[in-house]
Amino acid sequence: MSGDFEKIIRAADQKERKRLVISGQPDPIALNSVLKARERGWVEPILCGRAFTGMASEMKVLCPTAGIREARQEALSLAQAEESGLLLDTGPLDTNFFSLVADKKAGHNHEHILSYVSIMIAPKDGRLTLLTDTLINNQPGLAEKIGVTENAIRVANALGIQRPKIAALSALELVNPALESTLDAAILSKMSERGQFGNAVIEGPLAMDNAESASAARRKGINSPVPGDVDIYLFPDLESANLTAQFLAWVGRRQLCGVLIGTRVPLVVRSILERPESWLVNLALGLLL
């Protein structure tokens, strides 16, 4: 496991033990990670649903007759009933799952928008780097992008990045009324200038070349601390974010971990972008948040 991912795990060692409610379907690697987390003193796990009834010898099983949807509903309620609760769902991450988690009337989600933050070790400097939103919001408008940005800043702060530098990406670095992503990026950048995102610094619109290279940005007339020193890549839509993460994972062979953010209680999942061994890091991220 990469060094900075080990730092995430060590940071979780300093957190108080939490009750962990587990729903979904049996996943041997996920459940083995839960047992490792229990050994490290992170969690006291409880299984929920009939899918887990054969595992009663290792962990307590609640709602042993409930199907997957009913078990997920009960698991969410159980996790929320205790302030220190945590939820882990072993999938599949389908539309029904996200509609349940995002149900404001049921009280399962926070006032913030749901989004997913993927985390990798950057190839060029070996530090933790965030990409968002790689899983949830298909074509976010400006209001959604504000929420996605706030979520990513929260994750960065939890990882010890106190002044995250954010590249609001588009296909080009010039504001073009015909390309909505450039307008959104420019607005986010101006909001950042006026302190509306706290200590974060947002620059945009940025194409990938001037996000990655300070000299390339200067040649385009962009003078900012963000180019060449990005902590968070904010993508204009799900397609570009997910494809980039897929490219990094499969072609670049980069290990990714990730966290779902915006729920009332920390909810640990694993995106298909991530290797199975990412379960333990994702669980650590849930504890840090």
N, C-alpha and C positions, 0 to 999 in steps of 0.2 A: 504494500500500500504506500502511496506517495507520502512524503514527509509532512506536508501541510494538512493532509487528511488525518494523519496521526495526531496533529495538533488539535484538530476538532475533537477527536476521541478523548484526548487527555483533558481538554477543557470540560467535557461532559463528566469526567471523573470528579470534578469539583462541585457538581450540582447535587441538590437533595434528591433522594429517592422519590420516584413518582409511581402512582398506580398506572399501569399500562393495560388498556382494554384492546383486545385483538379480534378483528372481524375479517370476513372474506373467505378464502379457501386455503386449506393447508398448503404451505410452501415450505419445504424442508429447510432451505437455506435461510429464509426469513425467520423461521422459528428457532433455528440454531443461533442466529444472531441475537434473538430475544433472550435465549438462555445465556449467551455470553454477556449481554447487558445486565442480566440479573446477577451473574457472578461478579461483575464489576460494581454492583451496588447501585445501578442506575434506576432499575424499575422492579415493581412487583407485578408480574404479568397475570392477566385473567383472559381466558379464551371465551368467545361468545358465539354460540350457534352449533347446530348438530354436525356441521362439517368437521368439528374438532373433538367430537365425543370419544374418539379412540385414543386421545392424548391425555386423558384425565390423570394418568400417573405422573406426568411431568408438570402440568399446570392445572389450576382450577378451571372448570368449564361451567359457564352460566348459560341459561336459555338453551338446554340441550336438544330441544325439539324445534327450534326456530330455523327457518330457511335463511338464505344469504341476505335477502333484503330486510327481513324482520330483524335478523341478528345485527345488521349494520345500524338500523334505527335504535335498537336497544344499546348497542355499544356507544353510539354518539351520546345518548342520554346518560349512560353510566359515566362516561368520561367527563361530561359537563357538570355532573352532580358534585364533583369534587374539584376544588380550585387547582389542585396539583395533578389533575388527571391528564392523561395522554392517550391518544388513540393511534393504533397501527392497523392498516388494512392491507391485506395481502392480495387484493385484486380479484377479478380483473377490473381495471379502471375504465368502466364503460359510462355511457350517457346516464344510466340510472343512478350510478354512484355519485356522479358530480351533481345531478339534479337534487339528490337527497342532501348532500353537503351544502349546496348553495341555497337551500330552502330557508328564506328569512322568516317565514311564518312559523316554521318549526323551531326556530331559534338556534339552528346549528351553526350558522356562519356569523362572522363578526360584521360590524358595519362597513368594513372595507371590502373591496372587490377581491375575489379569489384569483390567485395567479401562481405560477410555478417558477421557481428560481433554480436553474441548473448551475452547478459550480464545478469548475475544473482548475487544474494547475496549469497556468499559462506556459506555453512552450518556451517563450522568449526569456522569461525571468523567474519562472518557478513559483509564482505567488498565486494565491487564491483569486480567481476571477469569476464574475457572475454573468450569466446570460438570462434574459427574461423577455417575454413570457414564452416558454418553450412547450407549454402543454394545454393551457386553458382557453385563452381569449383569442378567437379566430381573427377578427378584424376590429381591433379596439379603436374607438374614437378617442378624442382628446380627454374626456372625463375618465374613461377606463385607463388610459395611459398614465394619468396622474396617479390613480390608485395603484397601478402596477409599479410605478416608480417608487411610491411611498413604501410598498411592500418590500421591494428590493433593497431600499435604504435600511429598512429594519433588519433584514438578513445580514447586510454588510456590517451594521453596527454590532450585531450579535457575534460576528466573526472577528471583531476587533478593528474593523475599518471605520474609523471615526469621521473621516472626511472623504467619503467616496466620490470618485470622479466618474461621471456617467457620460457615455457617448450615446446620444440620441441619433440612431442610424437612419439613413435613407439611401436611395440609389445615387444621390449626388449631394454636394455640400452647399448648393445654392438654393435659396427659397424660391420655389416655383409654384404659383397658384394652381397649376394643373396637376401637381403631385401633392396630395394631401399630407403625406407623411413629412414633407419638408416644412409645411406650415405648423403641424403639431410639434415637431422638434424645435422649431424656432420659438414657439410659445413656451414650451417647457424650459428652454434655455433662458428666456427673459424672466420667467417665474423664479428660476434659480438665482438670477442676478439680484432679484428683489427679496431674497431670503425666504421664499415660500416653501422651500424644501430643507430648511434648517441649514446644517453645515455642509450639505452636499453641493457639488459643483456639476452642473449639466451643460454640455456643449452640443449644439446641433443646429441645423442638420449636419451630420458628418457621413461621408461615404467611408467605406472600410479602409481605403488607403490612407486618408488623413486622420482616421481614428487611430490607426496603428503607428503612424509615423509623424512625429512632430515636425520634421523637416518638410515632408509632403504637405502638411497643413500650412506651414509658413509660406510655402510657394503659392498656395491658394489664398493667401492673405488672412489666414486664421491664426490669431495669437491667443492661445488659451493653454491652461495647465493640463487639459484633458488629453489631447492627442499624444500618443506614445506612452501614456501613463494611465490607461483606463482600468477602473475597478469593476464597472458594470456596463455591459452592452445592452442597451434598450432597443429591441428590434421593432420595426413598424408593424409587424403582424406575426401571426402564429406560423405561417408557412415559412417565412424567411428564418425565423428563430429555430424552428424544429429542424429544418434542413441543414442549417449551420451546425447545430448540435449533433445531428446524425453524421455529418461529414467529419467533425472532430472525433467522434467516437469510433467510427468504422474505418475511415481513411487515415485519420491522424492518430488512431489508436490511443486517444486520450481517455483516461478514466473520468467519468462524471459522477457526481452525487447530486442530490437535489432536495428541495423542500417545498411543500404546498403551504402557502401563506394566505392569511385572510380569514381563517376559521376562528371560532371562539376558543377552541382548545387546539393545541398542537396536534396535527394529523399527519402521521408518517406513512408515506406511500413510496413506491419505486416506479419511476418512469421506465418505459421500454428502452429509453436512451442509455440507461445505466446498467452496469454489470450486476449480477446477483450479489456479489460481495459488497456492493454499495449499501446494503440494508443496514449494516452496523453504523456507517457514517451518517446515513439519513436519520437513524434513530438518535444519534448524538446531536444532530442539528435540531431535531424536535425538542430535545432537552434544553439546548441553548436558547431556544426561542420561548 
